[in-house]
Amino acid sequence: MLRREVKILKVEPFNSVRKKMSVLVAHPHGGKRAFCKEQVKNITDVIKSFAYEDLRTLYLAFKNIDDSSIENDIPDDYTLIEVVGIKDPVLPEVKDAVQTCLAAGITVRMVTGDNIVK
């Protein structure tokens, strides 16, 4: 299914509390399908192995939704398709930028490419 072939019905942006981003689309052959990128607790070992390799983890999952459903609510239970690790390296200038923030009294919580394991 290509993006240009579907109508996006609803998007829930990534939320650090839910640990997922979801989208609901009208399937071109009828019905609806919900997709999400979600961090799933039962595959913690995969997350950790990717983290040790300095990779960010994405989970790709979907759920078909009966077309008779009137509401466009994005569901919670999905079928996992794939777990992928992507490179997201920290830029060389980040070290100095973090030092500048710390010197100014700013607490740095996360830097893209950083992970909790290392």
C-alpha positions as CSV (number, residue, x, y, z in Angstrom):
1,M,0.0,0.0,0.0
2,L,1.5,3.3,-1.0
3,R,0.8,6.5,0.9
4,R,-0.6,8.3,-2.1
5,E,-3.2,5.5,-2.4
6,V,-4.8,6.0,1.0
7,K,-6.7,8.8,2.8
8,I,-5.3,9.6,6.2
9,L,-8.1,9.8,8.7
10,K,-6.3,10.5,11.9
11,V,-2.7,11.0,13.2
12,E,-1.5,10.7,16.8
13,P,2.0,12.2,16.9
14,F,4.7,10.5,18.9
15,N,4.2,10.9,22.6
16,S,7.0,10.0,25.1
17,V,4.4,8.7,27.6
18,R,2.6,6.4,25.2
19,K,5.9,5.6,23.4
20,K,4.2,5.4,20.0
21,M,3.1,7.4,17.0
22,S,-0.1,6.1,15.2
23,V,-2.0,6.8,12.0
24,L,-5.4,5.6,10.8
25,V,-6.0,5.3,7.1
26,A,-8.9,4.4,4.8
27,H,-7.7,1.2,3.0
28,P,-8.0,1.6,-0.8
29,H,-9.9,-1.8,-1.0
30,G,-12.4,-0.9,1.8
31,G,-12.1,-0.8,5.6
32,K,-9.5,1.0,7.6
33,R,-6.0,0.2,8.8
34,A,-4.1,1.6,11.7
35,F,-0.4,1.7,11.7
36,C,1.9,2.6,14.6
37,K,5.6,3.0,15.5
38,E,5.7,1.6,19.0
39,Q,8.2,0.6,21.7
40,V,7.0,-2.8,23.0
41,K,8.1,-4.0,26.5
42,N,8.2,-7.7,25.6
43,I,11.1,-7.2,23.2
44,T,13.4,-5.3,25.6
45,D,16.3,-7.5,24.7
46,V,16.1,-6.3,21.1
47,I,16.0,-2.7,22.2
48,K,19.0,-3.2,24.4
49,S,21.0,-4.9,21.6
50,F,20.3,-2.1,19.2
51,A,21.1,0.5,21.9
52,Y,24.5,-1.2,22.5
53,E,25.1,-0.7,18.8
54,D,24.1,3.0,19.0
55,L,20.9,2.4,17.0
56,R,17.5,3.9,17.6
57,T,14.7,1.4,17.6
58,L,11.5,1.6,15.6
59,Y,8.6,-1.0,15.7
60,L,6.3,-1.1,12.7
61,A,2.9,-2.6,13.3
62,F,-0.6,-2.6,11.8
63,K,-4.2,-3.5,12.5
64,N,-7.0,-3.9,10.0
65,I,-10.3,-2.2,11.1
66,D,-13.8,-3.2,10.0
67,D,-15.2,-0.6,7.6
68,S,-18.5,-0.7,9.6
69,S,-16.7,1.2,12.4
70,I,-18.1,4.8,12.3
71,E,-15.5,6.3,14.7
72,N,-11.9,7.0,13.6
73,D,-10.4,5.9,16.9
74,I,-6.9,4.5,16.7
75,P,-6.7,1.1,18.5
76,D,-4.1,-0.1,21.0
77,D,-3.6,-3.7,19.8
78,Y,-1.5,-4.2,16.7
79,T,0.2,-6.9,14.7
80,L,4.0,-6.4,14.8
81,I,5.5,-6.4,11.4
82,E,9.1,-5.5,12.0
83,V,11.6,-4.1,14.5
84,V,14.3,-2.0,13.0
85,G,17.4,-0.2,14.2
86,I,18.5,3.1,12.6
87,K,21.6,5.1,12.9
88,D,21.2,8.5,14.4
89,P,24.7,9.8,15.3
90,V,25.3,12.8,17.5
91,L,26.9,15.6,15.6
92,P,30.5,16.6,16.6
93,E,29.4,20.1,17.8
94,V,27.0,18.6,20.3
95,K,29.6,18.1,23.0
96,D,30.4,21.9,23.1
97,A,26.7,22.7,22.9
98,V,25.9,20.5,25.9
99,Q,28.8,22.1,27.9
100,T,27.4,25.6,27.1
101,C,23.9,24.5,28.3
102,L,25.3,23.1,31.5
103,A,27.4,26.2,32.2
104,A,24.2,28.2,31.7
105,G,22.3,26.1,34.3
106,I,20.3,24.2,31.7
107,T,19.8,20.5,32.4
108,V,20.2,18.4,29.3
109,R,17.9,15.4,29.3
110,M,18.5,13.8,25.9
111,V,20.5,14.4,22.7
112,T,19.4,12.8,19.5
113,G,21.6,9.8,19.0
114,D,22.0,9.4,22.7
115,N,20.6,6.3,24.5
116,I,19.9,5.3,28.0
117,V,22.0,2.1,27.9
118,K,25.3,3.7,27.2
